[in-house]
Amino acid sequence: MSAASANLVELHNVTFGYGERVVLRDLSLTVPRGKVMALMGASGGGKTTVLRLIGGQNRAQQGRVLFDGQDVGQMDTAACTPCACAWGCCSSWAPCLPT
């Protein structure tokens, strides 16, 4: 855990899309450590995409995604799975579920 960062999650000017369809454009947000946050929006609005970016399943096409002060875009896939578990996204991550 990074002692320097008051935020657990930071997205800085993130853009991401699927093919020609841009889902997130220049998104910035912070989630303070110890706070509960809800993502709400229309179907197809990018909620799941944001969670996948934070957990490392997807990589931002532009911008930076930080988890506990570490750049998720620079992590390998194995290093991202604990991020997803710590973030609380385990229900959609098979490696996090008990076998």
Buried (B, 14 or more C-beta within 10 A) or exposed (E): EEEEBEBBBBBBEBBBEEEEEEBBEEBEEBBEEEEEEEEEEEEEEBBBBBBBBBBBBBBBEEBBBBBBBBEBBEBEEEEBBBBBBBBEBBEEBEEBEEE
